[in-house]
Amino acid sequence: MDEESAGKVFAKFNGFYMFPESHAFAFGVTAYQASWLKYHYPLEFFTAIFNQQPMGFYNLETLKEDAKRLGIRVLNPDINLSRAKCIIEGNAVRLGFLQVTGLGGASAESIEKARKNGPFKSIGEFLERTGILEEVALNLAGSGAFDSLETNRRKVKWEIGLRYRPVNLQLSLKLPVTQDFVELEAPAVGNA
């Protein structure tokens, strides 16, 4: 573009009302910095960007797919490995509990606190030690957080339904539930 034409285009943006110009400049700097970080430190970049969700631009699934295209492995939440926020684990990003639908800071803290007494060895033990709500436990199951104990998420959800006891003043009677287990086919990939 010749200098005269460039000057005309610039003059249209460089008016007395400076907000568009300053906003465009600030956005350009932010875009440059984010691109630089994404290129040079992709693992750290995606961990940080996942921890800032929801931001309003792209949802977590879109960002996860972008990370995968760049060779970043994204690991499901795990009841024995995750923290409230995403963390770097080896050469991958481990999703945090806060990325699970319906799971807030209090539930994440409850899981982390209960885990200080050792890893969870069963779904029943997890429910008993954490005292989280059934809906939260079911969402954790759907996210794959129990896959280290049982890969069939339908079985996990069934067991949660059998073992869940709301926390209240009345003590619950621990009854066996194994007789109520049923054989459930594993869901198709992408379903919970």
N, C-alpha and C positions, 0 to 999 in steps of 0.2 A: 504494500500500500504506500502510495507516495505521501510525503510529509504534509501536504496541504489537506488531503482527504483525512489523514489521521488526526490532524488538528481539528477538523470539523466534527469528527466523531467524538473526540475527547471533550470538545466544548459542550456537546449535548449532555455529557455526564458531569461536567465540572461547572455546575451552576451555583447560585447563591444558597440553595438548600443543600447543605453538605452531608446530610445523613446518608443518602444512598452511596456516596463516594466512600465515606469512612466505613460504612457497613461492608461494602464490597471489599475494601482493603483488609479489614479485620477478618472477614471470611476467607479471603485469599491466603492470608498468613496462617490461619488455623488449618486450612486445607493442605498447605505446603508442609506444615509441621506434622500433621497427622500422617500424610503420605510418607514423609521421611521415616517416622517411627515405624509405620507398617512395613516398609521395605527393609529397614535395618534391624528392627527388633520385633518381628511379627508375633512371637509368642507372648511377649510382654504387652504388646499393643492390644491383642485380642483379649488377654486376661483383664486388662484395665477397662476395655470398652464393654465387655460382658458385665463387669461389676458396676457399670454406670446405667444399666438398663432399669426401667424403660427410659429412653432418651427422646423418643418421638420421631426419629428418622427411620430407622430400620428395626424390625423386631429381632428377637434373639435367634430365631430359626434362620433368617436371612443372613445374619452375621456369622452363624455357625457354618453355613454353606460357603460363605466367602473364605472363612478360615480354612476349611477343608480344601478348597481350590488352590490355596497357597501352601498346602502340605502340612497344615497344623492339625494334629489330632485333637478332637474334642471328646473328652470322656464324660460319661454320665455321672450324675451325683452318686455318691456311695455313702451308705450310713456309717461305714467305718473309716472312710478316708477324707470325705469332704469337710469343708468348713462352711461358715455362713456365706462367705464370698468365694468366688473362683480363685483357684491357686494354680501355680505351675507345678506340674508333676512330671518329672523327667523332661521329655520333649513334647509334652501335651498340656492342654488346659483341662483341669478337672473342674466341672461345673459345681457351683456352690449350692447350698440349700435354698438360698434366696432366689434362685432361678426356677424353683419348683412352684407351680401355681398353688396359691393359697397358703404357702408356708412363709410366715413372717419371722421377724427377729426373735420373738420370744420362743417359738418352736425350734429355730436353729440353735439358739443358746441352750435350750433344754437338751437337745441331742448332743451337742458338744460337751456339756457338763456331765451327762450320764456316761458318755464314752470315756471320761477320765478314769473310770473304774474298770477299764478294759474294753476290748472290742465286743461288739454284739455278736453272739453266736447263733441266735435264732430270732425269728420274727416275734415270738411271744416274749422273749427277754427284752427285745427292743421296745415293744409296746409297754411293758411293765416298768422298765427303767426310765423311759422318757415321759410317759403320761400325755403324749400328744393326742390330738383329736383324730377320730377315725378318718375323716375326710382328708386330713393332712397325710396320714399314713397311706391312704389309697393313692393320693397324688404322688407320693414318694415311690410307691410301687410302679405306677405308670411311667415314671421318669427313669426307671431302671436302678433306683437306689438300693434295692434289695438283690440285684442280680448276682452279687458275690455269695449270697446264701442260697438263692433259688432263681434260675434263669427263666422259668415259666411264670410270667407276670400274672397270669390268671390264677395260678395256684397261690401266689403270694396274696392276691386280693381276697381270695376265698378264705385263706387262713386268717387274714386281718379281720374279716367279718366274723369268723368264729371266736377269735381270741379277744377282740376289743371289748373293754369294759370302761365305761366313762368314770373319770375320777370324780368322786363325790364323798360325802361323809360316811356313806354306808360301805362297809368293807365288802369286797367281792369274794365270792366263793370260787376258789380255783378248782374247776372241774376239768376232767380230761376232754379233749376235743378231737383227738386223732381218729376216733371212730367215725367222725363226721367228714373226714377228708374224702374227696372224690377225685377220680382221674379226670383231669382237664387237659384238653389239647392246648399246646402253646399257641398264642395268637400269631397271626401272620405278621411279617415284618412291618413295622410302622403302626401297629395297633397295640393297645394296652389291654 
